[in-house]
Amino acid sequence: MRSDTETSVVGDATQHRIALTGATGMLGRHLLDEFLAWPNTRVLALLRAGSSFVTSRPAPACERVDFQDRDALASVLKAFQPTVVVHCAATGMQQPRPGWEELVSANVTLSARLCELTASIPGCHFVFVGSGLAYRDQGRPLREDDSLDSRHPYGATKAAADQLVQAIAAETGLRLTVVRPFSFTGPGDRGTKLFPALLRAAAERRPLALSPGDQVRDHCAVSDVASGIALAVARRRELPAETQVFNFGSGSTETLRQLIEGVVAELGLDVTLQFGARDYAPQEPRHLVADTTRARQLLQWRPRTNLAHAIWQLARESYPSLNLNQPRRAP
């Protein structure tokens, strides 16, 4: 849900023509809804062959394109003439994880290709959706100027892409915004990730095996991350032309165990949690928390959704048989 301030900023904006990748994913789906609510705006969803997306609004224009075909991608962008390209597509957080070749192709090569093509479109703005996992663990909340040298497979490829798009922007004069979301969930979350796994275990009436849970973790509602990225697009020309970088996260320093137990209690979820039943994930950071000072000061953004409410929304969508308490919406 956007605030009155956010709505007025978008309402006063000049017309946008937004090309969006990753519209079939959780974050892309929510970004699509954000952009489709803007007046005087055209949205083009760039999709892989055979993919489809979910939106609560009338479907936007879409173009199925082979992302490996540079000429085809260039042709689509040239015909649409976007004012903004938002690159949200990525892979690597699902299990089993894709191999390194696929990770590099999807997360690094495609990002550099899209960035370079965007630089050839006069006046176009490129928004790269990176990841908080790109940072090296500092044992404290992470700032945008902290080192990007993660050893996490997904994080490492996002770090490489992050550095490449910044180099391309520096060389070409491209207006670039890098956003680094930390962990998020809500409607559209699926697969083997934490909160879909938690709800699935409850629905199947079986215990959930977890790591010890002493990792410090920052989790946010996906709707809040999407609204932050939308603000970064809407307010970009109010900021200096050089590359802008923003973290999006809750800033919470709870341990994962505290977080999960709090959500379970708030939802009244009937599930047995087996902390310590499995090992930590390989290369998993022990402290992953966002410092969101820049987003708060420059974008007037802050999280507006209680995490348990976002998980309740996910349960209503994916596991409607679960009888859960409805948590408060505000954090």
N, C-alpha and C positions, 0 to 999 in steps of 0.2 A: 504494500500500500504506500503510495507516494504522499508526502506532506504537501500542504498548500504552497510552501516555498518551492518545492521541487516542481509542482505542476505549473506555477507561474513562469519559472525559468524556461521550461520546455515550450510553454504556450507563446512566449515572446521570441523564440528562436526562429531564425530564417528556415526556409524549407530544407529538409534533409533528404538525401537519397542514400539509404543505408544498405550495403551488401553485408550479409551475415553468414558466416560459416558456423557449423556445429549446432544448427537449430534443432536437430533430433536429440540432443543431449539434455540433461537436466538444466544446466545453466542456460544453454542456448534457448531452450523452450521459454524460460522466464524472461530472458532478454527480448525475445520475439514479442511477447505480450507487452513489455514496456514500450518498445518502439512502435508497435501497432496502435498504441493509445495516443501517440503524438499527432497533432494536427499538421496538415501540409507536409506530410512525410510519406515517402515511398520506401518500401522494404523489399529487398530481393534476398530470398533464402537460397544459398548455394548448397546443393545437396549432392551426395554420392548417388550413383545409380541404385535404384531399388530401395532407397531410404524414404522414410516419411516422418512427419513431425506432428506434434499435438499442440494446439493453441486454443485458448478460450475465446479468441476473437476470430473474425473472418480471416480466412487463410490469405497470406500474402502471395505475391508472385514468387515462383520458385524456378530454379534452373538446375537441372541435373548435369553435372559436369565431371569429367575425369580430371581429378586434381593433379594427376601425374603428367597430364598433357598441358604443357605451358602455353602453347599457342591457343588451345581451346579456352583455357582459363582467361588468357589475355583478351580474347575476342568477346567473351561474356562481359568482362569488366568494361571494355571499351564501349560496348553497345549500351550498357546501363549508365555509365558515367557517374559513379557514386561520389558523394561528397564525403562519405565515411565508409571505410571497410573495417568491420569488427571481426577479428579472427578468434573464434571460440573453440573450433574443432581441435580435438587432441585424443590421444589414446594412451593406455598404460596403467590405469588404476584398477582395472578389472583383473580377476583371477580366473584361469591362469593368465599371467602377463604375456603380452606379445613379445616376440624375439626382438633383439636389438636392431636388426635391419628395419623392421616395421616401425619400431619406436622412433628411430632417427628419421625415417622417411616421412612419417605422419607429423611428428612434433617439431622437427628441425628444418628439414628441406622444404616442406610446404610453407612453413612460416616465413622463411627467407624469400621464397618465390612470391608469395602474396605481397609481402612488404615491398619487394623490388617493383612488382607490377603496379602497386598503388602509387609508388613514387613517380611513375610515368604519367599519372593522371593529374593535371594541373589543379592545385588547391585541395587535393584530397587528404584526408586525415586517416591514419592507420591506428587502430586500437588492437594491441596484442594482449590476449588473456594468458598471462603466465601462471605462476603458482607459488604459494608460500613454501612449498617443498623444494624450491630452487635454492633457498638459502642454506648456508652452513649453520649448524646448531651453535648458538651463542650462549645458551643457558639463560636467556632473558628475552623479553619481547623484541622482535626483529624490526629494524628500520629499513627504509627503502635503499639506503646507502650501504647496507651490510653486504658482506661477501656472498657471491653466488657460486659456491663450489660444493653443492650437495653430492653425495655418493648414492643417493636413492635413485633407482633407474629412471623413474618418471621425472623426478626432480632434476636430475642431471640433464635430460634432454630439454626440459623446459628452460633450464639455466642457459644451455647452449643457444637455444632459439632466442631467448631474451637478449643475450649479448650480441647476437647477429643482427637482429632487427634494429638495435640501437646503433650498431656500426653502419648499417645501410642508411638509417635516417641521418646520421652525422655526415655521411658522404654526399647524400642527395638533397639535403635540406627538407626532407619530409617531416611534416608535423606528426609526431608520434606520441601516443599515450600507452604506457605499459601498466596493466593492472595485475596485481598478484593476490588472488583470493586464497585464503586459508581454508580449512575444512568447512564444508557446508552440506546441508541436507534439506529435504522438503519434498513436495510433490515431484515425481519424475525420478527420484533416487531409486536405483534398482541394482540387481546383481549381487555381488559378494561384499559390498561395502558394509560398514558397521551397522548403521541403523536399519537398512533393509534386512540384514541378517538377524538383528534383534527382534524385529516384528515377525519375521518368518519363523523363528524359533518359538515365539509365543503362539503363533497361529497353529503350528504343528505340535504344540505341547511337548517340547523337548528342551533340555538344557542348552545353554549357549556357552561354548568353550571360548575363553578370552585370555589374552595375555595378562601379566600381573596387574596392569592398569595404573602403574605409578608414573607413566608418561604424563607430562603436562601438555594439554591440548586445547586449542582454540577452535570452537565450532560455531557456525553462524547459520541462519536461515538463508536458503538460496535466494529467496525473494529480496532480502536485504543486499546481497552481493549484486544481484541484477540491477537494483535501483542505484547502487553506487556506480556501476559501470555506465548506466544511462546518464547519470549526472556528469561523469567524466567526459561523455560525448557532448552533452548539451552545453557545458560550461567551458569547453576547451579553448575557445577563442578569447575568453576573458583572462587566460593565463599566459605567461611568457611562451614564446614560440618553441623554445628548446624542449627536448623530451621531458614529459611529465610521467612520474611513476607513483602509483598509489597501492598501498596494502588495503585489503578489505577483510575484516575478521571481527570477532567479538571482543578480543583483548582479554578474555577470561584466562586466569591462571590456575584453574581447577585441574586436578589430575583426571585422567580418563575414567578411573573408577568412580570418583566423586560425580563426574558428569553423567555417566551412565546410570548410576544408582539414583541420582536426582531426577532424571528423565523417567525412569521406571516408576518411582514413587509418585511423580506428578501425574502420570498417565493412569496409574493404578494397573500397570501391566503385570500380568501373571506369568512370570518367566524365571527360571533358575539361572543365575549368573555364576559361571565357574571361572573365577579369576585365577590365573596361573595355570590353567589347563593346557595352554599352548605357549610357545615361545614368542618373543617379540618378532615382528616382521623384519626381514633382512634390511640393513641400512636404515632402519626406522629412527628418526630423530627423537631424542628424549624430551626435548622442550621445543614446542612449535606454537608460538603465540605471536600475533600481529601487534605491532605498534601502529595505530591508525591515526596518529596525530595529524599527518598531512591531509588525509581525506576529510577529517573533521574540520580542519581550519580552512582549506582551500575549496572544498566542495560542500561544506556544511552537511556532511553525511554522518549518520550514526546508525547502528543496528536498531530496528524498531520492532522486531519480532522475537518473542520468547522461543528458544530452541525447542522446548517440549511441544509448543503449539505447531511448529513446522513439522515435527515428527507425527503429531496427531493428524495433520492434514495428509501426510504421506500414508498413514494407516487407513484413513478413510478412502483414499484412492486405490491402494494396493491390497489391503487386508480388511475389507469392510465388515467381516465377521467378528473382528475383535471388538469387545465391549470396553471402551476406554473412557476415562474422564476427559472432558474437554478443558485443556489448560487455558489460562489467561493468554491473550494475544500479545500484550505489551511485555517487554522484558522486565 
